[in-house]
């Protein structure tokens, strides 16, 4: 399962943006990659051969194409293009009331990365940098704890997200895999489609991985 990660932000086409320069390798059970599924749905790789996702699963889903793009304050080229792509068959889907686990026909062989423990977490009133998935330009998160109306008025060019326990749930689209929480909101995935903000918790958008730890372990 995923280890505690200091800070990271995940955007579509799977840019993993890590806020820190001191990157270290971790054991193979700790993956901070996501995958891009058929039908443009997203999930979280929770072991070398298992993918957890929130929706867009069906018995007809038989294969996926995986994109890996690891970033650490600067773009790292994988295979010369910045993106590693592989299509792999999906085995039997394990269904939960609200989630699904998909076994892969072959294990992902990328060495996972995480942030050194020497890199501090970003405080809830701090800033972090992210990269837009289309052109790689840096984007600063301008403010936290904004209202739903503020997010809604800027929905065409604004990402909004919340810490655990807050009531505002606002993101531009819900085509995502589970969000990974470690006490605070540390990452999210999203397609850049225009959506209104929503009040209250929305598990299509924000899914604490801790809710399914025991179920994941029982299946795997």
N, C-alpha and C positions, 0 to 999 in steps of 0.2 A: 504494500500500500504506500501511498505518498507519505513521505516524511514531512515534518514541519519545515516550511520554507519561509525565509525572512520576508521577501517581497518579490512578487513578479506580476506581470500583467500579460494576458494572452489576448490577441486579436485574431481576426479571421485570416485564413490561409496560414494560420498557425505560426505567427511570429511570437516567440516567447521572449519578452523583453525583461531582462534582469537588471535591477537597479543596483549595480555594484560591479567592481572590477575584479575582485578576488574570487575567482570561480574555482571550485574544486570538484573532483569526481566523487560520486557516492556509490553505494552498493546497488546492484542491479534491480533491486525491488523498489527503488525510488526514482520514478519517472516524472519529469515535468514537461512531457510532450503532450500534445493533443493530436487528434486525427480528423481529417476531413472525409466525411462519409459520402456515399452515393446519396442523392437527393439533397446535397449541401447541408447536411446536419453534422453537428459536432459532438464529440465525446472526449472523455479523459482516459488515457492509458494508465491503468492502475497496476499492471504487472507486464512482463514482457509479452504475454500472450492473451491478455484480457483487456477489453475496452468497456468502460462504463458510460452510459448515455441516458438522457432523460426522456427523449421522445424520438419520433421518426424511426422506429424499429418495426419490422414486420417479418413474417415467415418467408416473404419473397426476397428479402434483402440477403443476397448471397455473396457479395464481394464488396470491398471498399478500396479506395485509393488513399494512400497515406502521404501526407506532406509534412516534412520536418524542417523547420527553419529556426535555428537557435541563434539568439542575439544576446550580446553582452555589452550594451552601450555602443556597439558598433556592429555593422553587418558582417557576419562570418559566411564565407562562401562554402557550400557543400556541393561537391561534384561540379564546381564551376558556376553554378546558377543560383546558389543560395537556397535551393529547395531540393530535398531528397524525396522522390516519388516512388511508391511501389503499390501495386494492386495485389491484394491477398484475399483468399477465400475466407468466408466467415462460417464457423461451425454452428452448433446448436445454440440458440439464444436462450439464456437463463432469465426468466421473467420475475420481476418483483412487482408489487402493486403500483409503484411509481417509477421504477427504473428498470433497466435491462443491462445484462452483461453479455458481451459477445466474445467468444473465444476465437483467436486467429489461427489459421492453418499453420503458421510458422511464427516463431518468436521474433520480436523486433530486436535487432542486434545493435542498436545505437547505445553508446555509453551515455547514461543520463548525467545531468549536471545540476548543481544547486549552488546556493550562495554560501560562502564561508560564514561560520558563526561569528566571525569578527565584524561582519557587515551588519549594522543595526537595522531593525525594522523601521519603516516609516511611521511616524506618529499619525494619529487620526486627523491632526490639523496641519499636516505637512504637505509636501509636494512630491510628485514623482514624474518621471518622464516616460512617455510611451511613443511608439512608432506607428504611424498610419500604415496599414497593410498594403496600400496601393503604390505609394511613391516613396515610402521610407522617411518622410520628413518627421522631425521630432515635434511632439505636441505636449505641452505642459497642462497638467490638471490644474485648473484655475481656482477651484474652491470646492469645499465639501459642505455637507449639511444644507443643501439648497432645497427649495420647496418644489413640489410637484409641478406647480404652475410655471416656475422658472425653467425647469427641464422641458416641459411641454412646449413652451414658447420657442425654445431653441432646438427642437427635436431634429431638425435637418442637419445640424452640425455639432451636436452636443452628445457626449456620453455622460450618463449619470449612474451612480451605483451607491450602495449603502453599506454601513457596518452592520454587524449582527445586532438585533434589538431595535433598530430604527424602523420607522413605519414606511418610509418612502421606498418604493421599488420602481426604479426608472431606468430603462435601457432602450436602445434603439431597435432591438429585435430580440426574439426569444429562440432563434435557431442556434442553440448552444448546448454544450455538455454541462455536466455539473461544475459549479463554481467551487474552488478550493479555499476553505477557510482555515486559518489558524488564529483563533480568538478575534481577529479583525479581518475585514475584507482584504485579501491580498491579490486577488486576480479575478478576471472574468473573460469570457469569450463572447463574441458578438459578430453578427453580420451587420453591415452598415445599411440597413433598411429603415425607413421612417416609421416609427411607432410612437404612439402616445405613451405617456408615463402612466403608471398604475399605482394606486395606493395599496399598501399592505404587502405581505410577503407573496411572492410569485415564484413557485418552485420551478417553473420553466426557465426562469432567469437566474435565480439564486438558490443553489442546493448545497447546504453544508455537507461535505463528504462524511462527516462524523455520523450522520444519520444512517448511513448504510455500511459502516465499517464491518459490523458483525455479519451482515448478510453477505457482503463480498467475501469475507473469509470463509464462510460456510459453503459458498459455491465453489471457490477456487481450491 
